[in-house]
Amino acid sequence: MVDAFRGRDALSVVVPVLAAAAAAIREQVVNGVSVCVVVAIVLAPVWIGALREYRWARTLVALGLAAAAWGAGATLLQTERGIDLVLLRQETGTLLSLVGGAGLLLWARSRIGVGATVLSFAVGALVNVALSGGNPANLWKYSLAVPVALLLLGLAARTGERWLPVVVLGGLALVSALSDSRSMTSFLLLAGAAMLWQAAGERGSRARPWTALVALAAVGLAAASLLQALILDGVLGQSAQQRSEAQIDASGSIITGARPELGAATALIAARPLGYGSGTLPSSGDVWSAKQGMQLLGYDPDNGYVDRFMFGGHYEVHSVLGDLWIRFGPLGAALVVLIVAVGIAGLASGLSVRHASGALVLLALLGAWDALFSPMLTSYRSLALLFAIAAVPLVTASASRPSRRSGAPSAESSTPS
């Protein structure tokens, strides 16, 4: 981090650092307006100009703003369901936090580098935990795991030791396993395997992104199968074993058993592909349709979780893709797809030349999972960071074409992180 600051005036460093930290703070200044949104508005004149430096950045912002308008319009034109303007402001504010956060982080990256941006974001995320108090149900699993992982991976990357991120990821996986966090354990182990493969090879090899992606997918399937076997054998504790067995018995799979909200999302989107609106309240027919979809996965939806958390005055289907599609229509869904696609492309490119950072590997894996199986409110900050560190600089992309023909890594792939 010090390397990024050497020889520069304090203001040109401090402001991007604070901007990156602000992108991780979910605390609201007023109802529906987060710290991130306020900072993004104040610094809009500088980060909007930085969008032209990265592929798909302007598309991301345009999609986000258009989706916000779509969600508001669908709400105000609603005649069959009730509406709530406070809800509309809250949901729109969350969407704008994603878009504004990505813009702030891209600008910070262009000024202080990828590594310092990740570290600043991690510190901001820890500040957010301190402000909110964290989730008492499982502080590590729900509050600390991601920011601590990003902080340690960022520090490990600054040392230049290729094996240190592998050690860090392994240690974090152990902590997650002992903290009853099955999914986070899986992602950390898979990220560790990817970094192990990268460290064992030689940098500067010919770029083969698709080969790297296929290899990562194969390792992921193997790791998932191994982890499931360990859980079912009771290696990670009796609680995890019993919960996993029940989920498999209910739907035939840990994923569908653990995420029956997928059935609700599918049913609701199929019934109204253009979305419901960001301030629209669920009708009794919507709730019934969603419950029918959940029953198809072997889940009994007649409980307080479904009635209060999922459909108690709002739509919540525990999926960023589902949440944004329902609230903001196809444009909201397209926004999520764009972020994940840019993240996966950046991951494949980095791994293919063995220059991917541990933070990028972990965030790409988390982003793909969160898009399908995590709520928007808890996921948008890490998705913004994923896009910001995976986006390809337009100038670098053009300048690197001749070197790629000769097998040399591009400037982007060698960016320190």
Solvent accessible surface area in square Angstrom, and as a share of the most:
residue,aa,sasa,rsa
1,M,56,0.25
2,V,103,0.59
3,D,93,0.48
4,A,25,0.20
5,F,53,0.22
6,R,164,0.60
7,G,85,0.82
8,R,88,0.32
9,D,93,0.48
10,A,74,0.58
11,L,131,0.65
12,S,38,0.24
13,V,12,0.07
14,V,69,0.40
15,V,44,0.25
16,P,1,0.01
17,V,31,0.18
18,L,111,0.55
19,A,1,0.01
20,A,0,0.00
21,A,16,0.13
22,A,7,0.06
23,A,2,0.01
24,A,0,0.00
25,I,22,0.11
26,R,79,0.29
27,E,71,0.32
28,Q,89,0.40
29,V,90,0.51
30,V,91,0.52
31,N,61,0.31
32,G,4,0.04
33,V,40,0.23
34,S,6,0.04
35,V,40,0.23
36,C,1,0.00
37,V,12,0.07
38,V,55,0.32
39,V,35,0.20
40,A,7,0.05
41,I,119,0.60
42,V,103,0.59
43,L,35,0.17
44,A,23,0.18
45,P,112,0.70
46,V,64,0.37
47,W,18,0.06
48,I,95,0.48
49,G,24,0.23
50,A,1,0.01
51,L,7,0.03
52,R,149,0.54
53,E,62,0.28
54,Y,12,0.04
55,R,94,0.34
56,W,145,0.51
57,A,0,0.00
58,R,145,0.53
59,T,54,0.31
60,L,1,0.00
61,V,19,0.11
62,A,61,0.47
63,L,31,0.16
64,G,0,0.00
65,L,99,0.49
66,A,42,0.33
67,A,0,0.00
68,A,11,0.09
69,A,67,0.52
70,W,89,0.31
71,G,0,0.00
72,A,26,0.20
73,G,27,0.26
74,A,26,0.20
75,T,0,0.00
76,L,113,0.56
77,L,146,0.73
78,Q,22,0.10
79,T,128,0.74
80,E,127,0.57
81,R,42,0.15
82,G,41,0.40
83,I,74,0.37
84,D,53,0.27
85,L,107,0.53
86,V,67,0.38
87,L,16,0.08
88,L,29,0.14
89,R,108,0.40
90,Q,65,0.29
91,E,22,0.10
92,T,24,0.14
93,G,8,0.08
94,T,15,0.09
95,L,0,0.00
96,L,55,0.28
97,S,2,0.01
98,L,0,0.00
99,V,4,0.02
100,G,5,0.05
101,G,0,0.00
102,A,0,0.00
103,G,0,0.00
104,L,0,0.00
105,L,0,0.00
106,L,0,0.00
107,W,17,0.06
108,A,0,0.00
109,R,14,0.05
110,S,37,0.24
111,R,94,0.34
112,I,5,0.02
113,G,27,0.26
114,V,10,0.05
115,G,1,0.01
116,A,1,0.01
117,T,0,0.00
118,V,1,0.01
119,L,6,0.03
120,S,3,0.02
121,F,6,0.02
122,A,0,0.00
123,V,75,0.43
124,G,1,0.01
125,A,8,0.07
126,L,50,0.25
127,V,64,0.37
128,N,11,0.06
129,V,22,0.13
130,A,82,0.64
131,L,100,0.50
132,S,72,0.47
133,G,56,0.54
134,G,18,0.18
135,N,58,0.30
136,P,133,0.83
137,A,84,0.65
138,N,33,0.17
139,L,80,0.40
140,W,38,0.13
141,K,64,0.27
142,Y,126,0.48
143,S,18,0.12
144,L,45,0.22
145,A,3,0.02
146,V,42,0.24
147,P,9,0.05
148,V,33,0.19
149,A,0,0.00
150,L,0,0.00
151,L,41,0.20
152,L,68,0.34
153,L,3,0.02
154,G,1,0.01
155,L,90,0.45
156,A,4,0.03
157,A,32,0.25
158,R,67,0.24
159,T,79,0.46
160,G,59,0.57
161,E,107,0.48
162,R,68,0.25
163,W,130,0.46
164,L,62,0.31
165,P,9,0.06
166,V,28,0.16
167,V,102,0.58
168,V,26,0.15
169,L,1,0.00
170,G,39,0.37
171,G,36,0.35
172,L,9,0.05
173,A,3,0.03
174,L,109,0.54
175,V,63,0.36
176,S,0,0.00
177,A,15,0.12
178,L,144,0.72
179,S,29,0.19
180,D,51,0.26
181,S,2,0.01
182,R,42,0.15
183,S,40,0.26
184,M,12,0.05
185,T,4,0.03
186,S,32,0.21
187,F,25,0.11
188,L,1,0.00
189,L,79,0.39
190,L,22,0.11
191,A,0,0.00
192,G,10,0.09
193,A,34,0.26
194,A,6,0.05
195,M,9,0.04
196,L,85,0.42
197,W,104,0.37
198,Q,7,0.03
199,A,9,0.07
200,A,76,0.59
201,G,16,0.15
202,E,144,0.65
203,R,116,0.42
204,G,30,0.29
205,S,44,0.28
206,R,158,0.58
207,A,31,0.24
208,R,134,0.49
209,P,49,0.31
210,W,191,0.67
211,T,85,0.49
212,A,5,0.04
213,L,41,0.20
214,V,100,0.58
215,A,42,0.33
216,L,18,0.09
217,A,58,0.45
218,A,56,0.44
219,V,64,0.37
220,G,14,0.13
221,L,133,0.66
222,A,64,0.49
223,A,28,0.22
224,A,55,0.42
225,S,74,0.48
226,L,111,0.55
227,L,12,0.06
228,Q,72,0.32
229,A,48,0.37
230,L,62,0.31
231,I,5,0.03
232,L,52,0.26
233,D,109,0.57
234,G,26,0.25
235,V,95,0.55
236,L,46,0.23
237,G,31,0.30
238,Q,124,0.55
239,S,67,0.43
240,A,3,0.02
241,Q,45,0.20
242,Q,98,0.44
243,R,77,0.28
244,S,0,0.00
245,E,69,0.31
246,A,60,0.46
247,Q,25,0.11
248,I,45,0.23
249,D,123,0.64
250,A,49,0.38
251,S,37,0.24
252,G,60,0.58
253,S,40,0.26
254,I,34,0.17
255,I,79,0.40
256,T,33,0.19
257,G,14,0.14
258,A,24,0.18
259,R,55,0.20
260,P,10,0.06
261,E,9,0.04
262,L,63,0.31
263,G,8,0.08
264,A,0,0.00
265,A,6,0.04
266,T,83,0.48
267,A,24,0.19
268,L,1,0.00
269,I,27,0.14
270,A,76,0.59
271,A,73,0.56
272,R,78,0.28
273,P,74,0.47
274,L,112,0.56
275,G,4,0.04
276,Y,3,0.01
277,G,2,0.02
278,S,2,0.01
279,G,0,0.00
280,T,1,0.00
281,L,52,0.26
282,P,24,0.15
283,S,35,0.23
284,S,101,0.65
285,G,44,0.42
286,D,9,0.05
287,V,29,0.17
288,W,165,0.58
289,S,27,0.18
290,A,0,0.00
291,K,33,0.14
292,Q,75,0.33
293,G,6,0.06
294,M,0,0.00
295,Q,85,0.38
296,L,157,0.78
297,L,42,0.21
298,G,45,0.43
299,Y,61,0.23
300,D,97,0.50
301,P,0,0.00
302,D,99,0.51
303,N,50,0.26
304,G,22,0.21
305,Y,79,0.30
306,V,0,0.00
307,D,63,0.33
308,R,178,0.65
309,F,86,0.36
310,M,0,0.00
311,F,13,0.06
312,G,38,0.36
313,G,41,0.40
314,H,49,0.22
315,Y,6,0.02
316,E,14,0.06
317,V,1,0.01
318,H,34,0.15
319,S,7,0.04
320,V,0,0.00
321,L,42,0.21
322,G,3,0.03
323,D,2,0.01
324,L,1,0.00
325,W,71,0.25
326,I,1,0.01
327,R,15,0.06
328,F,1,0.01
329,G,0,0.00
330,P,48,0.30
331,L,50,0.25
332,G,0,0.00
333,A,8,0.06
334,A,39,0.31
335,L,0,0.00
336,V,2,0.01
337,V,86,0.50
338,L,22,0.11
339,I,0,0.00
340,V,23,0.13
341,A,53,0.41
342,V,14,0.08
343,G,0,0.00
344,I,57,0.29
345,A,62,0.48
346,G,11,0.10
347,L,4,0.02
348,A,5,0.04
349,S,30,0.20
350,G,8,0.08
351,L,3,0.02
352,S,9,0.06
353,V,4,0.02
354,R,39,0.14
355,H,41,0.18
356,A,5,0.04
357,S,14,0.09
358,G,4,0.04
359,A,4,0.03
360,L,15,0.08
361,V,0,0.00
362,L,0,0.00
363,L,2,0.01
364,A,3,0.02
365,L,23,0.11
366,L,12,0.06
367,G,3,0.03
368,A,38,0.30
369,W,51,0.18
370,D,17,0.09
371,A,8,0.06
372,L,81,0.41
373,F,19,0.08
374,S,14,0.09
375,P,18,0.12
376,M,1,0.00
377,L,80,0.40
378,T,77,0.45
379,S,3,0.02
380,Y,4,0.02
381,R,41,0.15
382,S,18,0.12
383,L,1,0.01
384,A,1,0.01
385,L,0,0.00
386,L,1,0.01
387,F,0,0.00
388,A,0,0.00
389,I,9,0.04
390,A,4,0.03
391,A,0,0.00
392,V,45,0.26
393,P,21,0.13
394,L,61,0.30
395,V,118,0.68
396,T,25,0.15
397,A,11,0.09
398,S,61,0.39
399,A,75,0.58
400,S,6,0.04
401,R,122,0.45
402,P,82,0.51
403,S,35,0.23
404,R,92,0.34
405,R,193,0.70
406,S,91,0.59
407,G,19,0.18
408,A,42,0.33
409,P,44,0.27
410,S,4,0.02
411,A,69,0.53
412,E,38,0.17
413,S,11,0.07
414,S,56,0.36
415,T,45,0.26
416,P,93,0.59
417,S,21,0.14
